[in-house]
Amino acid sequence: MTNDKSTKDLRFQALHAWVGELFASKQLDIQSASADASFRRYFRVKHDGQTFIIMDAPPDKEDSEPFVRVAGYLTEMNLNAPRIIESDIDKGFYLITDLGQRAYLDHLTDDTADQLYGDAMQALSVMHQAGHQYKDVIAAYDRELLHTEMELFSDWYLGRHHQIKLNAEQSLVLEASYDFLSATALEQPSVFVHRDYHSRNLMLVDSDNPGIIDFQDAVWGPISYDLVSLLRDCYINWPKQRVRAWVKQYYSLLSGTSLLEEVSEIQFQRWFDLIGIQRHLKATGIFARLNYRDGKPGYLNDIPRTMNYVFSVASDYEELKPFMLLLEELAIPEKLKQVSTGGRI
């Protein structure tokens, strides 16, 4: 049986041969660019003084059709997303334009954040206003999908990671909380949602900043979802008051449009807060799943940040008091505190 490592080596050899044919050259400098929380890998190739990205997406593990399609949508909206130059769909190889190596995460500081987030929010406002034409060709972020995502928290973080088995009463509390969060998500105006609009998927570029990547899971859903992905990022944390100021800034960007017609700033902030809890429950479950299913333990280190968002924000909402009491009953806050003393996340 061929193991995963040798399979990847064989794919790399095939990828190298494919790119060699495209450039009519065997003398190519192909280096690893990055990998993400999936089976996709990315390489950077240099040729004639230019650099390109090669995406390796095994067809038996990754459906790349959404990537190709959504890349086209973003380009049509005049947003700075990679363009596909060449592809071999059967092999799962794609040659795309290179947005560089400067991820937002590596360049966000107290001094740069206002400018970088300002650019990102400007691009997001374009996506939200111009994306209406794709409403019927991307999946709806409906109640079923919202619940499926939150159940990752139940199954992988509570169940698999902490070996917690909820009793009937506890399960009802959790389900009622999920119902509340999905209902408030669905009352928001719907827009084109990138779904992973955060500092690892935004690239700092010299013009038309930011470059936007990892967009293939785009859906039609709540207007504040991408904003909370950006400002309550799973990989970097900002003071609460600074986040509120950025939310106010984005509200001002869209307050004169039909998207937020008759929506108060207070209402928008509430939507932002509550969809953030939904997202961070999902993220916590995904991080646990990445460890146990996919052998990527590094993501466990991000769980305290996502759960601290949940605790901080949920405590402001009376409707989530039963949920907070349940987490305390399950000793989740105490389990998270153990991280600082070398315990289990």
C-alpha positions as CSV (number, residue, x, y, z in Angstrom):
1,M,0.0,0.0,0.0
2,T,1.3,3.5,-0.8
3,N,1.5,5.7,2.2
4,D,0.5,9.4,2.3
5,K,4.0,10.7,2.0
6,S,4.9,8.7,-1.0
7,T,1.6,9.6,-2.6
8,K,2.4,13.3,-2.1
9,D,5.8,12.7,-3.6
10,L,4.3,11.1,-6.7
11,R,1.9,14.0,-7.0
12,F,4.7,16.5,-6.8
13,Q,6.6,14.7,-9.5
14,A,3.5,14.8,-11.7
15,L,3.0,18.5,-10.9
16,H,6.6,19.3,-11.7
17,A,6.2,17.5,-15.1
18,W,3.0,19.4,-15.8
19,V,4.5,22.8,-15.1
20,G,7.6,21.9,-17.1
21,E,5.4,21.3,-20.1
22,L,3.5,24.6,-19.6
23,F,6.8,26.6,-19.5
24,A,8.6,24.3,-21.9
25,S,11.4,24.0,-19.4
26,K,12.7,21.4,-17.0
27,Q,14.8,23.9,-15.1
28,L,12.2,25.2,-12.7
29,D,12.4,26.4,-9.1
30,I,9.3,25.1,-7.4
31,Q,9.1,25.7,-3.7
32,S,6.4,25.0,-1.1
33,A,4.2,28.1,-0.6
34,S,1.7,26.9,2.0
35,A,-0.9,24.3,2.9
36,D,-4.3,24.9,4.4
37,A,-6.8,23.1,6.6
38,S,-7.7,20.7,3.8
39,F,-5.9,18.4,1.3
40,R,-4.8,21.3,-0.9
41,R,-1.2,22.3,-1.2
42,Y,0.3,25.4,-2.8
43,F,3.7,25.8,-4.5
44,R,5.5,28.8,-5.9
45,V,7.3,28.5,-9.2
46,K,9.7,31.1,-10.6
47,H,10.0,31.4,-14.4
48,D,11.5,34.2,-16.5
49,G,11.7,36.6,-13.6
50,Q,8.0,36.0,-12.7
51,T,6.4,34.0,-9.9
52,F,3.3,31.9,-10.1
53,I,1.3,29.7,-7.7
54,I,0.5,26.1,-8.4
55,M,-2.4,24.7,-6.5
56,D,-2.4,20.9,-6.0
57,A,-5.9,19.8,-5.2
58,P,-6.3,16.0,-5.5
59,P,-9.6,15.4,-7.3
60,D,-10.5,12.4,-5.2
61,K,-10.3,14.6,-2.0
62,E,-11.0,18.2,-3.2
63,D,-13.7,19.5,-5.5
64,S,-12.0,22.5,-7.1
65,E,-14.9,23.6,-9.2
66,P,-16.1,26.1,-6.6
67,F,-12.6,27.6,-6.4
68,V,-12.5,28.2,-10.2
69,R,-16.1,29.5,-10.2
70,V,-15.8,31.9,-7.2
71,A,-12.4,33.2,-8.4
72,G,-14.3,34.3,-11.5
73,Y,-17.0,36.0,-9.5
74,L,-14.5,38.0,-7.4
75,T,-12.6,39.1,-10.5
76,E,-15.9,40.2,-12.1
77,M,-16.5,42.3,-9.0
78,N,-13.0,44.0,-9.6
79,L,-11.7,42.5,-6.4
80,N,-8.1,41.3,-6.2
81,A,-8.3,37.5,-6.3
82,P,-6.0,35.1,-8.0
83,R,-6.7,34.5,-11.7
84,I,-6.4,31.0,-13.1
85,I,-3.9,30.9,-16.0
86,E,-3.9,27.2,-16.8
87,S,-5.5,24.1,-15.3
88,D,-5.7,20.3,-15.6
89,I,-9.0,19.5,-13.8
90,D,-8.5,15.8,-14.1
91,K,-5.2,15.9,-12.3
92,G,-6.2,18.6,-9.9
93,F,-3.4,21.1,-10.9
94,Y,-3.9,24.8,-11.3
95,L,-1.5,27.5,-12.3
96,I,-2.7,30.8,-10.8
97,T,-1.4,34.4,-10.4
98,D,0.7,35.0,-7.3
99,L,-0.5,37.5,-4.7
100,G,2.8,37.4,-2.8
101,Q,3.9,36.1,0.6
102,R,2.8,38.9,2.9
103,A,-0.3,37.6,4.8
104,Y,-2.1,40.2,6.8
105,L,-1.4,38.2,10.0
106,D,2.3,38.8,9.7
107,H,1.9,42.6,9.2
108,L,-0.9,43.6,11.5
109,T,0.3,45.8,14.4
110,D,-1.2,48.5,16.5
111,D,0.2,51.0,14.0
112,T,-0.9,49.3,10.7
113,A,-4.2,47.8,11.8
114,D,-6.4,50.8,10.9
115,Q,-5.0,51.1,7.4
116,L,-5.1,47.3,6.7
117,Y,-8.5,46.8,8.1
118,G,-9.7,49.9,6.3
119,D,-8.6,48.4,3.0
120,A,-10.2,45.0,3.9
121,M,-13.5,46.6,4.9
122,Q,-13.5,48.7,1.7
123,A,-13.1,45.5,-0.4
124,L,-15.7,43.8,1.7
125,S,-18.2,46.5,1.1
126,V,-17.7,46.0,-2.7
127,M,-18.3,42.3,-2.3
128,H,-21.5,42.9,-0.3
129,Q,-22.9,45.5,-2.7
130,A,-21.8,43.9,-6.0
131,G,-22.3,40.3,-5.0
132,H,-26.1,40.3,-5.4
133,Q,-25.8,39.0,-9.0
134,Y,-24.5,35.7,-7.7
135,K,-27.3,35.0,-5.2
136,D,-28.7,32.1,-7.3
137,V,-25.4,30.4,-8.1
138,I,-23.9,30.0,-4.6
139,A,-25.3,27.9,-1.7
140,A,-27.5,29.5,0.9
141,Y,-26.2,29.9,4.4
142,D,-29.5,28.4,5.7
143,R,-30.6,27.0,9.1
144,E,-29.4,23.5,8.3
145,L,-25.8,24.7,7.4
146,L,-25.6,27.0,10.5
147,H,-26.7,24.1,12.8
148,T,-24.3,21.6,11.1
149,E,-21.4,24.0,11.8
150,M,-22.3,24.5,15.4
151,E,-22.7,20.8,15.9
152,L,-19.0,20.5,15.2
153,F,-18.5,22.1,18.6
154,S,-20.8,19.5,20.2
155,D,-19.2,16.5,18.4
156,W,-15.6,17.3,18.1
157,Y,-14.8,19.7,21.0
158,L,-17.2,18.6,23.7
159,G,-17.6,15.0,22.6
160,R,-14.2,14.0,21.1
161,H,-11.8,16.4,22.8
162,H,-13.3,16.4,26.3
163,Q,-15.1,13.1,26.2
164,I,-18.3,14.8,27.4
165,K,-21.6,13.0,27.0
166,L,-24.5,15.4,27.4
167,N,-27.6,14.3,29.2
168,A,-31.1,15.1,27.8
169,E,-31.5,18.4,29.6
170,Q,-28.0,19.6,28.6
171,S,-28.7,18.7,25.0
172,L,-31.9,20.7,25.0
173,V,-30.0,23.8,26.3
174,L,-27.4,23.5,23.6
175,E,-30.0,23.0,20.9
176,A,-32.0,26.0,22.1
177,S,-28.9,28.1,22.0
178,Y,-28.1,26.9,18.5
179,D,-31.7,27.7,17.5
180,F,-31.4,31.2,18.9
181,L,-28.1,31.9,17.1
182,S,-29.3,30.6,13.8
183,A,-32.5,32.6,14.0
184,T,-30.6,35.8,14.6
185,A,-28.3,35.0,11.7
186,L,-31.2,34.5,9.4
187,E,-32.9,37.8,10.3
188,Q,-29.9,39.7,8.8
189,P,-29.8,41.0,5.3
190,S,-28.2,38.4,3.0
191,V,-25.1,39.1,0.9
192,F,-22.2,37.4,-0.8
193,V,-20.2,35.8,2.0
194,H,-16.5,34.8,1.6
195,R,-16.8,32.7,4.8
196,D,-13.1,32.8,5.7
197,Y,-12.3,36.5,5.4
198,H,-9.5,36.7,8.0
199,S,-5.8,37.6,8.4
200,R,-4.4,34.3,6.9
201,N,-6.6,34.7,3.7
202,L,-5.9,38.4,3.1
203,M,-2.6,39.3,1.4
204,L,-0.9,42.7,1.7
205,V,-0.2,43.8,-1.8
206,D,1.1,47.1,-3.3
207,S,-2.0,47.9,-5.3
208,D,-5.7,46.9,-5.0
209,N,-5.1,45.8,-1.4
210,P,-5.9,43.3,-0.1
211,G,-5.4,40.2,-2.2
212,I,-8.1,37.7,-1.4
213,I,-7.6,33.9,-1.2
214,D,-9.3,30.7,0.1
215,F,-12.7,31.9,-1.1
216,Q,-14.1,28.6,-2.5
217,D,-16.6,28.1,0.3
218,A,-18.5,31.3,-0.5
219,V,-22.2,31.3,0.4
220,W,-25.2,33.6,0.4
221,G,-25.7,34.6,4.0
222,P,-25.6,37.1,6.9
223,I,-24.1,40.5,6.2
224,S,-22.0,40.6,9.4
225,Y,-20.4,37.2,9.0
226,D,-17.3,38.2,7.1
227,L,-16.9,41.3,9.2
228,V,-16.7,39.2,12.4
229,S,-14.3,36.8,10.7
230,L,-12.0,39.8,10.0
231,L,-12.3,41.7,13.3
232,R,-12.7,38.8,15.7
233,D,-10.1,36.8,14.0
234,C,-9.3,33.2,15.2
235,Y,-5.6,34.0,14.9
236,I,-5.2,37.5,16.3
237,N,-7.0,39.4,19.1
238,W,-7.8,43.1,19.4
239,P,-9.2,45.1,22.4
240,K,-13.0,45.1,22.5
241,Q,-13.3,48.9,22.1
242,R,-11.1,48.9,19.0
243,V,-13.2,46.2,17.4
244,R,-16.4,48.2,18.2
245,A,-14.8,51.3,16.5
246,W,-14.1,49.2,13.3
247,V,-17.6,47.8,13.4
248,K,-19.0,51.3,13.6
249,Q,-16.7,52.3,10.6
250,Y,-18.1,49.4,8.5
251,Y,-21.7,50.3,9.5
252,S,-21.0,53.8,8.3
253,L,-19.7,52.5,4.9
254,L,-23.0,50.7,4.2
255,S,-25.5,52.7,6.2
256,G,-26.4,54.8,3.2
257,T,-27.2,51.7,1.0
258,S,-30.3,49.5,0.7
259,L,-28.5,46.7,2.5
260,L,-28.8,48.4,5.9
261,E,-31.9,50.5,5.2
262,E,-33.7,51.1,8.5
263,V,-31.1,49.1,10.4
264,S,-29.7,50.8,13.5
265,E,-26.1,50.7,14.6
266,I,-27.2,48.9,17.8
267,Q,-29.0,46.3,15.7
268,F,-26.0,45.8,13.5
269,Q,-23.7,45.4,16.5
270,R,-26.0,42.8,17.9
271,W,-25.9,40.8,14.7
272,F,-22.1,41.1,14.6
273,D,-21.8,39.8,18.1
274,L,-24.2,36.8,17.8
275,I,-22.9,35.6,14.4
276,G,-19.5,35.8,15.9
277,I,-20.5,33.3,18.6
278,Q,-21.8,30.9,15.9
279,R,-18.6,31.2,14.0
280,H,-16.3,30.7,17.0
281,L,-18.3,27.6,18.1
282,K,-17.8,26.2,14.6
283,A,-14.1,27.2,14.5
284,T,-13.5,25.5,17.9
285,G,-15.0,22.3,16.6
286,I,-13.0,22.5,13.4
287,F,-9.8,23.0,15.3
288,A,-10.5,19.9,17.4
289,R,-11.4,17.9,14.2
290,L,-8.2,19.0,12.5
291,N,-6.3,17.5,15.4
292,Y,-8.1,14.2,15.7
293,R,-9.2,13.5,12.1
294,D,-6.5,15.2,10.1
295,G,-3.4,15.0,12.3
296,K,-2.9,18.8,12.6
297,P,-2.4,19.5,16.3
298,G,-1.2,23.0,15.9
299,Y,-4.8,24.3,15.5
300,L,-5.5,23.3,19.1
301,N,-3.5,26.4,20.2
302,D,-6.1,28.6,18.6
303,I,-9.0,27.2,20.7
304,P,-8.5,29.4,23.8
305,R,-8.8,32.5,21.6
306,T,-12.0,31.4,19.9
307,M,-13.6,30.2,23.2
308,N,-12.6,33.4,24.9
309,Y,-14.5,35.3,22.3
310,V,-17.5,33.1,23.1
311,F,-17.3,33.8,26.8
312,S,-16.7,37.5,26.4
313,V,-19.5,38.1,24.0
314,A,-22.2,35.7,25.2
315,S,-22.0,37.1,28.7
316,D,-23.5,40.4,27.2
317,Y,-26.7,38.6,26.1
318,E,-29.4,37.4,28.5
319,E,-30.7,35.0,25.9
320,L,-27.4,33.0,26.1
321,K,-27.3,32.8,29.9
322,P,-28.5,29.1,29.9
323,F,-25.7,28.4,27.4
324,M,-23.1,30.1,29.6
325,L,-24.3,28.2,32.7
326,L,-24.0,25.0,30.7
327,L,-20.4,25.7,29.8
328,E,-19.7,26.4,33.4
329,E,-21.4,23.2,34.5
330,L,-19.2,21.3,32.0
331,A,-16.2,23.0,33.4
332,I,-15.1,24.4,30.1
333,P,-13.7,27.7,31.5
334,E,-11.7,25.7,34.0
335,K,-10.4,23.3,31.3
336,L,-9.2,26.3,29.2
337,K,-7.4,27.8,32.2
338,Q,-5.3,24.6,32.4
339,V,-3.6,25.6,29.1
340,S,-1.5,28.1,31.0
341,T,-0.2,25.4,33.3
342,G,0.5,22.9,30.6
343,G,-2.8,21.1,30.8
344,R,-5.3,20.1,28.1
345,I,-6.9,22.7,25.9
